[in-house]
Amino acid sequence: MARNGLLNPNARKALDQLKFEVASQVGVDYNQGYLGNVSSRDNGSVGGAMTKKVWQQYQNSK
């Protein structure tokens, strides 16, 4: 059975913190409210940078 939720409920807070940290690093203005004015390209750059950072942390933990 497929499961789309996070295994650790505390991970949501950590991922949100990472998202805002990465967004500020790549120059995207993420305030806690409405994000409809952020382009798909900007959102993609944040997601890509998050993935890269998580992957690097995983590689360093081996």
C-alpha positions as CSV (number, residue, x, y, z in Angstrom):
1,M,0.0,0.0,0.0
2,A,1.4,3.4,-1.0
3,R,1.8,6.0,1.7
4,N,2.2,9.7,0.9
5,G,2.5,11.0,4.4
6,L,5.7,11.7,6.3
7,L,6.8,8.9,8.6
8,N,7.9,11.3,11.3
9,P,5.3,14.0,12.1
10,N,8.1,16.3,13.4
11,A,9.7,16.2,9.9
12,R,7.2,18.7,8.5
13,K,8.5,21.5,10.8
14,A,12.1,20.7,9.8
15,L,11.2,20.6,6.1
16,D,9.4,23.9,6.4
17,Q,12.4,25.5,8.1
18,L,14.7,24.1,5.4
19,K,12.4,25.5,2.7
20,F,12.5,29.0,4.1
21,E,16.2,28.8,4.7
22,V,16.9,27.7,1.1
23,A,14.4,30.2,-0.3
24,S,16.3,33.1,1.3
25,Q,19.6,31.7,0.0
26,V,18.4,31.6,-3.6
27,G,16.7,34.9,-3.4
28,V,13.0,33.9,-3.4
29,D,10.7,35.9,-1.1
30,Y,8.7,33.3,0.9
31,N,6.6,34.8,3.6
32,Q,4.4,32.6,5.7
33,G,1.2,33.7,3.9
34,Y,0.1,33.6,0.3
35,L,2.6,32.2,-2.2
36,G,0.5,32.5,-5.4
37,N,2.7,35.4,-6.6
38,V,5.9,33.2,-6.7
39,S,6.6,31.8,-10.2
40,S,6.9,28.0,-10.9
41,R,10.5,28.6,-11.9
42,D,11.3,30.1,-8.5
43,N,9.4,27.4,-6.6
44,G,11.3,24.8,-8.6
45,S,14.6,26.4,-7.8
46,V,13.7,26.2,-4.1
47,G,12.7,22.5,-4.4
48,G,15.8,21.6,-6.3
49,A,18.1,23.3,-3.9
50,M,16.3,21.6,-1.0
51,T,16.7,18.2,-2.6
52,K,20.4,18.9,-3.3
53,K,21.0,20.0,0.3
54,V,19.2,16.9,1.8
55,W,21.1,14.6,-0.6
56,Q,24.4,16.2,0.4
57,Q,23.6,15.8,4.1
58,Y,22.8,12.1,3.5
59,Q,26.0,11.6,1.6
60,N,28.0,13.2,4.4
61,S,26.3,11.0,7.0
62,K,27.5,7.7,5.5
